[in-house]
């Protein structure tokens, strides 16, 4: 069932269009990650949903109720939305308990709700501590708890992990997804971190120039991008020239020959789709660089057919290749073809 419905939403700051006839539907109980480069309008989308930014045109509905239109704007405090800004933004002069209860209205039920939410986020016993006495991860859990305490209809997370170190960020991704699932929350996560978007979300909304250009499961968006830009934003990608002949067959630098006539285009491939084997007699590439990560490596290749094309292959450890070695490179997955027209 559609819980959040955004139709043709346009938002401007002065003469600059930030959201351009944007459409988005979010199912109840799902977590949607909005993924895109800086400046594409991700945070403005969240702020528009929260009621902080009025639309020029278009509508926002939550649970079927009209929240935003050019002539009507339901105030943020009446939208029943939990908001987790960047870096958490805890009140430094309030205890953990008072930070969490800040948005609660019924004093008689506050203590029980705070105790319940502290248990969910794993901070029982921290009620009287000040934010300055907490680690970065604990502060983040308090920010999540504060957003969830009023039992919001929708939770918005605006790049919440951006200020955390890599190890803590990885741990908290799992915890936050578990917490949101446990509370059956409908949530939207804004991020420019492709791994974060794919790992946490039920659905990914790829955003560009103020519009959602693709919406689907992480698997769909990663494996079947509608544009090369989407492929690049969701993982390591290689874009190489290609030609499609009259029968629809696509030829690339991995093929021994290419047709003289055909439709010019490009294909997007992933490094993990390229296999390499040592072959001094039947090679088509030379290893020019190896980036070693322990569990795997990116092996960069100079293709014999096109010395300007830099191709990378992701291979699992142990790594038995060396720079300068001649290899046979093969692409063993479906080609993602895009016409230049």
C-alpha positions in Angstrom: 0.0 0.0 0.0 1.3 3.4 -0.9 2.0 5.4 2.2 3.9 8.4 0.9 2.8 9.8 -2.5 4.6 12.7 -4.2 3.3 13.9 -7.6 5.0 16.4 -9.9 6.7 18.2 -7.0 8.6 21.3 -8.1 10.6 23.4 -5.6 12.6 26.6 -6.3 15.0 28.7 -4.4 14.8 32.1 -6.2 15.1 31.3 -9.9 16.9 28.0 -9.3 14.8 24.9 -9.7 15.9 22.3 -7.2 13.1 19.7 -7.5 11.8 19.4 -11.0 8.4 17.6 -11.4 9.6 14.9 -9.0 7.5 11.7 -8.5 7.9 9.2 -5.7 5.7 6.5 -4.1 6.8 4.8 -0.9 5.1 1.7 0.5 4.1 1.4 4.1 6.8 -0.2 6.3 9.5 0.1 3.7 12.9 1.8 3.8 13.7 3.8 0.7 17.2 5.2 0.1 17.5 8.3 -2.1 20.9 8.1 -3.8 22.5 10.8 -5.8 25.4 13.3 -6.2 25.7 16.4 -4.1 23.4 19.2 -5.3 20.9 16.9 -6.9 18.1 17.9 -4.4 18.2 15.0 -2.0 18.1 17.0 1.2 15.6 19.5 -0.3 13.3 16.5 -1.0 13.4 15.5 2.7 12.8 19.0 3.9 9.9 19.3 1.5 8.4 16.1 2.9 8.9 17.4 6.4 7.2 20.7 5.6 10.2 23.0 5.9 10.2 23.9 2.2 7.0 24.9 0.4 6.4 23.6 -3.2 5.9 25.8 -6.2 3.7 23.1 -7.7 2.8 19.4 -7.1 1.5 17.6 -4.1 2.7 15.5 -1.1 0.4 13.1 0.6 1.1 11.0 3.7 -1.3 8.1 4.4 -3.7 9.7 1.9 -3.8 13.1 3.6 -2.7 16.1 1.6 0.3 17.7 3.3 1.8 20.1 0.7 0.4 21.9 -2.3 1.2 25.4 -3.6 -1.7 26.9 -1.7 -1.8 24.7 1.4 1.1 23.7 3.7 0.5 21.6 6.8 3.0 22.7 9.5 5.9 20.4 10.2 4.8 19.7 13.8 1.4 18.4 12.6 2.8 15.9 10.1 3.8 13.2 12.6 7.3 12.9 11.1 10.5 11.9 12.8 13.5 13.7 11.5 17.2 12.7 12.0 19.4 15.5 10.7 23.1 15.2 9.8 25.2 14.7 13.0 22.1 14.0 15.1 21.8 17.6 16.5 21.1 16.6 20.2 20.4 19.3 22.7 23.7 19.5 24.6 22.1 20.8 27.8 19.5 18.0 28.1 20.0 14.5 29.4 19.5 11.4 27.2 16.1 10.9 28.8 15.0 14.5 28.2 16.4 14.6 24.6 14.3 11.5 23.8 11.1 12.8 25.5 11.4 16.3 24.0 8.8 15.6 21.3 6.4 13.7 23.6 3.2 15.5 24.7 1.6 13.2 27.3 3.8 13.6 30.5 2.1 10.6 32.2 3.2 8.3 29.4 6.7 9.8 28.8 8.6 7.6 31.2 7.2 4.4 29.8 7.8 5.4 26.2 11.3 6.5 26.9 12.1 3.2 28.7 10.6 1.3 25.8 12.6 3.2 23.1 15.8 3.0 25.2 15.5 -0.7 25.2 15.0 -0.8 21.5 18.2 1.2 20.8 20.2 -0.5 23.4 20.8 2.4 25.8 19.1 1.2 29.0 21.0 2.8 32.0 22.1 5.9 30.0 19.0 8.0 30.9 20.8 10.6 33.1 23.9 11.0 30.9 24.6 14.2 29.0 25.4 14.0 25.2 29.0 15.0 26.0 29.4 11.8 28.0 28.4 9.6 25.1 30.4 8.2 22.2 29.6 9.1 18.6 27.6 5.8 18.2 25.6 6.4 21.4 24.8 9.9 20.4 23.5 8.6 17.1 21.3 6.1 18.9 19.8 8.8 21.0 19.0 10.8 17.9 17.2 7.8 16.4 15.4 7.2 19.7 14.2 10.8 19.8 12.9 10.6 16.3 11.0 7.3 17.0 9.7 8.2 20.5 6.5 10.0 19.3 5.7 6.9 17.1 5.9 8.9 13.8 4.1 7.9 10.7 7.3 8.5 8.7 11.0 8.7 9.6 13.4 10.9 7.5 17.2 10.4 7.8 19.4 13.0 6.2 22.8 11.5 5.6 22.9 10.5 9.3 26.2 8.5 9.1 28.2 11.1 7.3 30.2 12.3 10.3 31.0 8.8 11.7 34.1 6.8 11.1 33.9 3.9 8.6 33.9 1.0 11.2 31.2 2.7 13.3 29.2 3.6 10.2 29.1 -0.1 9.1 27.9 -1.3 12.6 25.2 1.4 12.9 23.8 0.7 9.4 22.9 -2.8 10.6 21.5 -1.6 13.9 19.4 1.2 12.4 17.9 -1.1 9.8 17.0 -3.5 12.6 15.5 -0.8 14.7 13.4 0.6 11.9 12.2 -3.0 11.0 11.4 -3.7 14.6 9.3 -0.6 15.0 7.6 -1.2 11.5 8.6 2.3 10.5 8.3 3.8 7.0 11.5 5.6 6.4 13.5 7.5 3.8 17.3 7.7 4.0 19.1 10.3 2.0 22.7 9.4 1.1 25.5 9.8 -1.5 27.1 6.6 -0.2 26.3 3.8 -2.7 27.1 1.0 -0.4 24.9 2.5 2.3 22.0 2.8 -0.1 22.2 -0.8 -1.3 22.8 -2.4 2.1 20.1 -0.7 4.1 17.2 -0.1 1.7 14.2 -2.1 0.5 14.1 0.2 -2.5 16.5 2.7 -4.0 15.5 5.9 -5.7 18.3 7.2 -7.9 18.2 11.0 -8.2 19.6 13.4 -10.7 19.0 17.1 -11.4 16.0 17.3 -9.1 14.2 14.1 -10.4 14.0 10.5 -9.6 15.3 8.8 -12.7 15.0 5.2 -11.5 13.2 3.4 -8.6 13.5 -0.3 -7.8 15.0 -2.8 -5.4 18.8 -2.6 -4.8 19.2 -5.6 -7.1 17.2 -4.0 -9.9 18.9 -0.7 -9.8 22.4 -2.2 -9.5 22.0 -4.8 -12.2 19.7 -3.0 -14.6 20.5 0.7 -14.5 18.4 2.9 -16.9 21.4 5.3 -17.5 25.2 5.1 -17.2 24.9 7.7 -14.4 22.8 5.3 -12.3 25.4 2.5 -12.8 28.2 4.8 -11.8 26.3 6.0 -8.7 25.5 2.5 -7.4 28.9 0.8 -7.8 32.2 0.6 -9.6 31.4 0.7 -13.3 33.3 0.8 -16.6 31.7 2.7 -19.6 33.3 1.6 -22.9 32.4 2.3 -26.6 30.3 -0.3 -28.4 28.7 -1.0 -31.8 25.4 -2.8 -32.4 25.1 -4.5 -35.8 21.9 -4.9 -37.9 21.1 -8.2 -36.1 21.2 -6.5 -32.6 24.5 -8.0 -31.6 26.8 -5.7 -29.5 30.5 -5.6 -30.1 33.1 -4.2 -27.7 36.9 -4.2 -27.2 36.5 -7.7 -25.8 35.6 -9.0 -29.3 38.3 -9.8 -31.9 36.5 -8.0 -34.7 33.8 -5.3 -34.9 31.5 -4.4 -37.8 32.4 -1.4 -40.0 28.8 -0.2 -39.9 26.4 -0.2 -37.0 24.8 1.9 -34.3 27.3 3.7 -32.1 26.7 3.5 -28.4 28.3 2.4 -25.1 28.0 -0.4 -22.6 28.3 -0.4 -18.8 30.1 -3.3 -17.2 31.1 -4.1 -13.6 34.6 -5.1 -12.6 33.4 -8.3 -10.9 32.0 -9.4 -14.3 35.5 -9.5 -15.9 37.6 -12.6 -15.5 41.3 -12.7 -16.3 43.6 -15.7 -16.9 47.3 -15.7 -17.6 47.9 -16.4 -21.3 51.1 -15.2 -23.0 50.1 -16.7 -26.4 46.4 -15.6 -26.6 46.3 -12.4 -24.5 44.2 -9.3 -25.1 45.3 -7.2 -22.2 48.3 -6.2 -20.0 48.1 -5.6 -16.3 49.2 -2.0 -15.5 48.2 -1.6 -11.9 46.9 -3.7 -8.9 45.0 -2.2 -6.0 45.1 -4.8 -3.2 42.4 -4.8 -0.5 43.2 -8.1 1.3 40.0 -9.9 0.6 40.1 -9.0 -3.1 41.9 -6.7 -5.6 41.1 -4.4 -8.5 43.4 -5.3 -11.4 43.7 -2.5 -14.0 44.2 -3.6 -17.6 45.4 -2.0 -20.8 43.5 -3.6 -23.6 45.5 -4.7 -26.7 42.8 -3.6 -29.1 42.4 -0.1 -27.6 45.3 1.2 -25.6 43.3 4.2 -24.4 40.7 2.0 -22.6 41.4 1.4 -19.0 39.5 -1.7 -17.7 39.4 -3.0 -14.2 38.7 -6.6 -13.0 37.8 -7.4 -9.4 39.3 -10.7 -8.4 39.2 -12.6 -5.1 42.2 -13.4 -2.9 44.7 -14.9 -3.2 46.1 -12.6 -5.8 48.5 -14.4 -8.2 48.9 -11.7 -10.9 51.7 -9.1 -11.3 52.0 -5.7 -13.0 53.2 -6.2 -16.6 51.7 -9.7 -17.0 49.9 -10.6 -20.2 46.3 -11.9 -19.6 43.2 -12.9 -21.4 40.3 -10.8 -20.2 36.7 -11.9 -20.8 33.4 -10.2 -19.9 30.9 -12.9 -18.8 27.6 -11.1 -18.1 24.8 -9.4 -19.9 25.8 -6.2 -21.7 24.1 -3.0 -20.6 23.7 -1.2 -23.9 23.0 2.5 -24.2 22.6 4.2 -27.6 24.4 7.5 -27.9 21.2 8.9 -29.4 
